[in-house]
Each structure stands twice: as C-alpha cells, then as structure tokens.
C-alpha cells in the first residue's frame, strides 16, 4: 500500500522537481500537484511534465493533498506555509526538505498550529538549481533524515519515512537539534569553507582572476563546485542554523590553529597523523556507499 495518494510539492527547483520525477518513476499512480511562486518556473514545470498539475497558488495546490512537501529556501518556510494554511486538509501531513531542522520545525508549527508536521531532510543535491536540473534518481542510495517533533504521531512518521524509502533513500530518524549539529559538520561548514577559499583566491591582488581559473588544481576546482551552490539557499541555511554552525566553526578554527603551529614548527609527525586519520575517514565514506573511488572523482581525461 502506498503511503500517500496525492502529493503536493511547493517549490519546483532542483529538489522539488527531483521529488516529482522520483514519484513518477517509483509510484506512478500517485497524483503530483506542483506550485512555485515564480511564474516562469511554473511554466517550465508544466512544459516538462513532471507534475500532473501545476497550480496557480499555494492554496489551490494543497486543497486535496495527503502530503505537502515544502521545497523552498529555509528562510521563507513559515511564510509560505501561512499562504496555504486556510486550504490545508485537516488530515494532511506537512513536510519539507530543508537542511536545518529545529528552526524549520518551529516556523512550520507556528504557521500551521493544527497540522501534522513531520520535517525531513534528504541529504542529496548538486550545485545546479532550477526545475530543469532535477532527476528521478537524485535520492537513490542517499540518506533522508526524518526529524519529527517530540510527541509526533508514530504513524505519520512512518508514512513520511516510507515515502522516502519508495524514492530510493535510506531513512534515519533524529531529533531536530541533533540533526543540525551533525549537518553543521558534514555539510554547512564545508560549504562555508568553500565559499571562503574561492572568495579569498578571487580577492588576492597578486594573483589575477585569469590565473586562478587557468591553473585551478583539483582541490581548488572541487571547492568551486561546492561554492557554485544556490546563494539564496545557503544564505538562509547559515542564518537559520547559526548556533550549530558557529559552534563547529569555533572548533574548526581551533583545529586550524593547531595545524598552523605544526607547519610553523616543522612538526611532520603531527601533520602525518592528521592526514592519515582524514584518509581513513574518506575511505569509510566510500565503503558506506556515499561516494565511489573512481580516480580523479570520475573526470575523463580524453
């Protein structure tokens, strides 16, 4: 039995359009209604056909939904939820795909005080954005972390979890605050570092912009891929998960200072120990199927 018969997706960018495509591929009898505040995005979604229907307003989109998934920037989750609050069916479940959960849970619960809210975070994505960037297999063999509020209905939690399993994801359940600390390390801090490094390289007066681009070695090149991610989305993530990000940034700054001392004093043993430990972590990521070991990250050299 399918967990939901009618799914509404609000926000039809990379993640939202990928959810719609994945539903079409794995649960073809489920009716998908989409909505996006941007008229041009709605027109593109209608042309691409990954929704059964593209509504003209958030309220019209949710009117007969079993599940509503918010795929909008985390900073506007509450405001968007308020747009459809009056039209939301009493038995519908509201979820989302945002990357910081405690603040989203608070915003959605405040905007929808009588609704069943079960937040979730599929840990998947690319540096691309927009409805044309989505694809049906984005969530396959990736983790989706379901972060129900305390006291949430176990049946609703399981329905949302099963929905993501049907899309190919591995599902884990976490408290929202714990999720935010974990993702601050595994996702948010790496993006912050990437934005900083790319920005620093671009600002160096003694290195021209053309040289930075022309001589990009593998490490810098991979940082630029991360730094190409959607700026609005990441602005909102850092502002809405600020406490966890600042905590991890402080820890990173302390570790960076330790590394600086090792380099300054020629402590090769400390450097070698650190690089050995980090290499082991990389191998564990590959072994757990979160990446592969294709040489040079799968780049072709023809």
C-alpha positions in Angstrom: 0.0 0.0 0.0 1.3 3.4 -1.0 1.9 5.9 1.9 0.2 8.7 0.1 -2.1 9.0 -2.9 -1.9 12.8 -3.5 1.3 14.7 -3.0 1.8 18.5 -3.4 5.2 19.9 -3.9 5.7 23.6 -3.2 8.9 24.9 -4.8 9.9 23.3 -8.1 13.7 23.8 -8.2 16.3 21.1 -8.2 14.9 19.2 -5.1 11.2 19.8 -5.7 11.4 18.7 -9.4 13.5 15.7 -8.4 10.9 14.6 -5.9 8.2 14.9 -8.5 10.3 12.9 -11.1 11.1 10.3 -8.5 7.4 9.9 -7.6 6.6 9.4 -11.3 9.3 6.8 -11.6 8.6 4.8 -8.4 4.9 5.5 -7.6 3.3 6.3 -10.9 -0.3 6.1 -9.6 0.4 8.9 -7.1 -1.0 12.2 -8.2 1.5 15.1 -8.0 0.5 18.7 -7.9 3.2 21.4 -8.0 3.4 25.1 -7.2 6.1 27.6 -7.4 5.9 31.4 -6.7 7.9 32.1 -9.9 5.5 32.0 -12.9 8.4 31.2 -15.3 9.2 28.1 -13.1 5.6 27.0 -13.2 5.6 27.4 -17.0 8.8 25.3 -17.2 7.4 22.6 -14.9 4.2 22.5 -17.0 6.2 22.1 -20.2 8.5 19.4 -18.7 5.5 17.5 -17.4 6.9 16.2 -14.1 3.7 17.2 -12.3 0.2 16.0 -13.1 -1.0 19.5 -12.4 0.7 22.9 -11.8 -1.4 25.1 -9.6 -1.6 28.9 -9.7 -1.4 29.4 -6.0 -0.2 27.6 -2.9 -3.7 27.3 -1.5 -5.0 25.7 -4.7 -2.1 23.3 -4.7 -2.8 21.8 -1.3 -6.5 21.7 -1.3 -6.8 17.9 -1.7 -3.3 16.8 -0.6 -2.4 13.9 1.6 1.2 15.1 1.8 2.6 18.6 1.3 6.4 18.9 0.8 7.9 22.4 1.1 11.0 22.7 -1.2 11.6 26.4 -0.7 14.5 28.3 1.0 14.5 27.6 4.7 14.2 31.3 5.5 10.7 31.5 4.0 9.2 28.2 5.1 6.9 29.7 7.7 5.7 32.5 5.3 5.0 30.0 2.5 3.1 27.7 4.9 1.0 30.6 6.0 -0.1 31.1 2.4 -1.8 27.7 2.3 -2.8 27.3 6.0 -6.5 28.0 5.3 -6.7 25.5 2.5 -4.8 22.6 4.1 -6.9 19.5 4.6 -7.2 18.5 8.3 -5.7 15.1 7.8 -2.8 16.2 5.5 0.8 15.8 6.6 3.2 18.7 6.0 6.9 18.0 5.5 9.9 19.7 3.9 13.4 19.1 2.5 15.3 21.9 4.4 18.9 21.5 5.7 18.3 22.9 9.2 15.5 21.4 11.1 15.0 23.0 14.5 14.1 26.4 13.1 12.0 24.9 10.3 10.0 22.8 12.8 9.4 25.9 14.9 8.3 28.0 11.8 6.0 25.4 10.4 4.4 24.6 13.7 3.8 28.3 14.3 2.3 28.8 10.8 0.3 25.6 11.0 -0.7 25.1 14.6 -3.3 22.4 14.0 -1.4 20.5 11.3 0.7 17.3 11.5 4.2 18.5 10.7 6.9 15.9 10.1 10.1 17.6 8.8 12.7 15.7 6.8 16.0 16.3 5.1 17.1 14.3 2.0 20.9 14.6 2.1 21.2 14.9 -1.6 21.7 17.6 -4.2 24.0 19.1 -6.8 25.5 22.5 -7.5 22.8 23.1 -10.1 19.4 24.7 -9.5 16.1 25.1 -11.2 13.3 22.8 -12.5 15.4 21.6 -15.4 18.2 20.4 -13.1 16.1 17.7 -11.3 16.3 14.0 -12.0 14.5 11.0 -10.7 17.4 9.1 -9.2 18.8 12.0 -7.0 17.8 10.3 -3.8 18.7 6.8 -4.6 21.1 5.3 -2.0 21.3 8.6 -0.2 20.2 9.3 3.3 16.9 11.1 4.2 16.8 12.2 7.9 13.3 12.5 9.3 13.2 14.8 12.3 9.8 14.6 13.9 8.9 17.0 16.8 8.6 15.5 20.3 5.3 13.7 20.6 4.7 13.3 16.9 2.3 10.6 15.7 4.3 7.4 15.0 2.0 6.5 12.1 2.7 9.9 10.4 6.4 9.4 11.0 6.4 6.0 9.4 4.3 7.2 6.4 6.8 10.0 5.7 9.7 7.5 6.2 8.2 5.0 3.8 7.6 7.7 1.2 11.3 8.4 1.1 12.2 4.8 1.1 10.0 4.4 -2.0 12.1 7.2 -3.7 15.2 5.1 -3.0 16.6 6.8 0.1 17.9 5.2 3.3 16.0 6.7 6.2 17.3 7.7 9.6 15.3 9.4 12.4 16.9 12.2 14.5 15.9 14.9 16.9 15.9 18.3 15.1 18.7 19.8 17.3 20.9 16.7 16.9 20.4 16.8 13.1 21.5 20.5 13.0 24.8 19.7 14.8 25.6 16.8 12.5 24.8 18.7 9.3 26.8 21.7 10.6 29.9 19.5 10.4 29.1 17.4 7.3 27.5 20.0 5.0 27.3 23.5 6.3 30.9 24.1 7.4 32.3 22.6 4.2 30.2 24.9 2.2 31.3 27.9 4.3 34.9 26.9 3.8 34.5 26.5 0.1 32.9 29.9 -0.3 35.7 31.5 1.8 38.5 29.8 -0.1 37.1 30.7 -3.5 36.4 34.2 -2.4 39.9 34.6 -1.0 41.6 33.3 -4.2 39.5 35.7 -6.2 40.4 38.7 -4.0 44.2 38.2 -4.0 45.7 41.2 -5.7 48.9 39.4 -6.7 47.1 36.6 -8.4 44.9 37.7 -11.4 41.5 36.2 -11.9 42.6 34.6 -15.1 45.4 32.7 -13.3 43.1 31.5 -10.6 40.8 30.0 -13.3 43.6 28.8 -15.6 45.7 27.0 -13.1 42.9 25.5 -10.9 44.3 22.3 -9.5 42.0 19.5 -8.3 41.4 20.8 -4.8 40.5 24.3 -5.7 38.4 23.1 -8.7 36.4 20.9 -6.3 35.9 23.8 -3.9 34.5 25.9 -6.8 31.9 23.2 -7.5 30.6 23.4 -3.9 30.8 27.2 -4.0 28.6 27.3 -7.1 25.6 26.1 -5.0 22.5 28.3 -4.8 23.3 31.5 -2.9 19.9 32.2 -1.5 19.5 28.7 -0.1 22.9 28.8 1.6 22.4 32.3 3.0 19.2 31.1 4.7 20.8 27.8 5.9 23.6 29.7 7.7 21.3 32.2 9.2 18.8 29.6 10.4 21.4 27.2 11.8 23.7 29.8 13.1 24.2 28.3 16.6 25.4 24.9 15.4 27.4 26.5 12.5 29.2 28.9 14.9 29.9 26.1 17.3 31.5 24.0 14.6 33.3 27.0 13.1 34.9 27.7 16.5 36.1 24.0 16.7 37.4 24.2 13.2 39.3 27.5 14.0 40.9 25.8 16.9 42.0 22.8 14.8 43.2 25.1 12.1 45.4 27.0 14.7 46.8 23.6 15.7 47.7 22.9 12.1 49.3 26.3 11.7 51.5 25.6 14.7 52.5 22.2 13.3 53.5 23.7 9.9 55.3 26.7 11.6 57.4 24.4 13.9 58.0 21.7 11.3 56.1 19.1 13.2 55.9 16.5 10.4 54.6 13.8 12.7 51.5 15.8 13.7 50.8 16.5 10.0 51.2 12.9 9.0 49.0 11.7 11.8 46.2 14.2 10.8 46.4 13.3 7.1 46.3 9.5 8.0 43.2 10.0 10.1 41.4 12.0 7.4 42.3 9.5 4.7 40.7 6.8 6.8 37.5 8.8 7.0 37.5 9.3 3.3 37.8 5.5 2.8 34.9 4.9 5.2 32.7 7.2 3.2 33.5 5.2 0.0 32.9 1.9 1.9 29.5 3.0 3.1 28.4 3.9 -0.5 28.2 7.6 0.0 30.8 8.1 -2.8 32.9 6.0 -5.1 36.6 5.6 -5.6 36.7 6.4 -9.3 40.1 8.1 -10.0 40.0 11.9 -10.1 36.4 11.8 -9.0 35.3 10.3 -12.3 36.6 13.0 -14.5 37.5 12.0 -18.1 40.9 12.8 -19.5 40.5 12.1 -23.2 
